[in-house]
Amino acid sequence: MNYQHHFHAGNHADVLKHLALLQLIALMEQKDAGFLVLDTHAGAGLYDLEASEARRGDEAEGGIGRLRAASENADAAVPALIRRYLGLVDGFGRRHYPGSPALAVSTLRAQDRFVGVEMVPKVARELERNLSGLAVPEDGLAPRRRTTRCDNGLAALKSDLPPIERRGIILIDPPYEQASEREDIVLAIEAGLQRFATGVFALWYPIKQRAYLDRWLRRIARLTPKPVLTIENSIIRDEPGNRLTGSGLLVINPPWQFDIAMAPVLEFINRALREDDAAPASIDWLNPPA
Ligand SMILES: C[S@@+](CC[C@H](N)C(=O)[O-])C[C@H]1O[C@@H](n2cnc3c(N)ncnc32)[C@H](O)[C@@H]1O
């Protein structure tokens, strides 16, 4: 495996994914009952933006860097979710950027649970170390309610579902570097849905090869009669080729009003991060709610 998130931490794709994750968590927290966040491709949990990997492409500058600058210079109101996200990120110090596990563990409550799965042993060790060092609020997630393990995250959609809480967010954030990965993802989500039809599944994907991508997304939506939406943000205009133009999340069973809550957030980040005025952003229902 070649993929290392250390090169990409804090980029435009992380901004969209992490804002969506925080919004999903906030909506789930509207009910007192605890829930699971299962992060199937967890990564290292915290990234040093001064490390040579991060410095190489300076991707964080085009993501969290641009967003921070836009919110500092905004004429209109900055959506509350973006202010909260920037506050959380800044809590790790400007030198570091938190990954999805650190953001989730920082915002979950005492009754919730976090499971992070990472396949690369060295990264899995880093993840455990980074989460162990995290200071969580007194009424937040106790250390015994978060676990990490070195394993295949797609297999966790069988082994860890349904959660005992019967409520959960499953973040699936693969690197998309193996030829078989897209097929494996479809099969894993199918297995996950068989066990946990009401789970909130959030699958991150890169936007490239649009026609092929749309067919693949529709195939996933057909796995369930439940509501499915996509939320996408591009930084350059769509093109038919293999160049990455942006990223998206396919969300199965989004909590009520997730789309409405995300609309102003998406508009703000699109304007802040795009490198081309024609870069699209959209929220579309593949399976509309009944
Ligand atoms: C995009 S990164 C994850 C970033 C993280 N979710 C975040 O938002 O901070 C993908 C991670 O998945 C790991 N990985 C690749 N294949 C995997 C698999 N089958 N199961 C679990 N982890 C895998 C990679 O080593 C990498 O750390």
The ligand as an SDF file (V2000), in Angstrom:
LIG
                    3D

 27 29  0  0  0  0  0  0  0  0999 V2000
   -7.8610    8.6440    3.5290 C   0  0  0  0  0  0  0  0  0  0  0  0
   -6.9350    7.9190    4.7830 S   0  0  0  0  0  0  0  0  0  0  0  0
   -7.9380    8.0690    6.1890 C   0  0  0  0  0  0  0  0  0  0  0  0
   -8.1190    9.4450    6.7190 C   0  0  0  0  0  0  0  0  0  0  0  0
   -9.0080    9.5500    7.9220 C   0  0  0  0  0  0  0  0  0  0  0  0
  -10.2930    8.8720    7.7460 N   0  0  0  0  0  0  0  0  0  0  0  0
   -9.2630   11.0040    8.2380 C   0  0  0  0  0  0  0  0  0  0  0  0
  -10.2570   11.5670    7.7340 O   0  0  0  0  0  0  0  0  0  0  0  0
   -8.4910   11.5790    8.9940 O   0  0  0  0  0  0  0  0  0  0  0  0
   -7.1070    6.2130    4.4310 C   0  0  0  0  0  0  0  0  0  0  0  0
   -6.3990    5.2970    5.4310 C   0  0  0  0  0  0  0  0  0  0  0  0
   -6.8770    3.9730    5.2110 O   0  0  0  0  0  0  0  0  0  0  0  0
   -5.8110    3.0660    5.4060 C   0  0  0  0  0  0  0  0  0  0  0  0
   -6.2430    1.8290    4.7260 N   0  0  0  0  0  0  0  0  0  0  0  0
   -6.0820    1.4470    3.4470 C   0  0  0  0  0  0  0  0  0  0  0  0
   -6.7600    0.3050    3.2020 N   0  0  0  0  0  0  0  0  0  0  0  0
   -7.3800   -0.0440    4.3600 C   0  0  0  0  0  0  0  0  0  0  0  0
   -8.2520   -1.0950    4.7390 C   0  0  0  0  0  0  0  0  0  0  0  0
   -8.6360   -2.0450    3.8850 N   0  0  0  0  0  0  0  0  0  0  0  0
   -8.7080   -1.0990    6.0060 N   0  0  0  0  0  0  0  0  0  0  0  0
   -8.3400   -0.1500    6.8910 C   0  0  0  0  0  0  0  0  0  0  0  0
   -7.5150    0.8630    6.5850 N   0  0  0  0  0  0  0  0  0  0  0  0
   -7.0460    0.9190    5.3350 C   0  0  0  0  0  0  0  0  0  0  0  0
   -4.6140    3.7810    4.8630 C   0  0  0  0  0  0  0  0  0  0  0  0
   -3.4250    3.2740    5.4200 O   0  0  0  0  0  0  0  0  0  0  0  0
   -4.8980    5.2280    5.2930 C   0  0  0  0  0  0  0  0  0  0  0  0
   -4.3190    5.4930    6.5520 O   0  0  0  0  0  0  0  0  0  0  0  0
  1  2  1  0
  2  3  1  0
  2 10  1  0
  3  4  1  0
  4  5  1  0
  5  6  1  0
  5  7  1  0
  7  8  2  0
  7  9  1  0
 10 11  1  0
 11 12  1  0
 11 26  1  0
 12 13  1  0
 13 14  1  0
 13 24  1  0
 14 15  1  0
 14 23  1  0
 15 16  2  0
 16 17  1  0
 17 18  1  0
 17 23  2  0
 18 19  1  0
 18 20  2  0
 20 21  1  0
 21 22  2  0
 22 23  1  0
 24 25  1  0
 24 26  1  0
 26 27  1  0
M  CHG  2   2   1   9  -1
M  END
$$$$
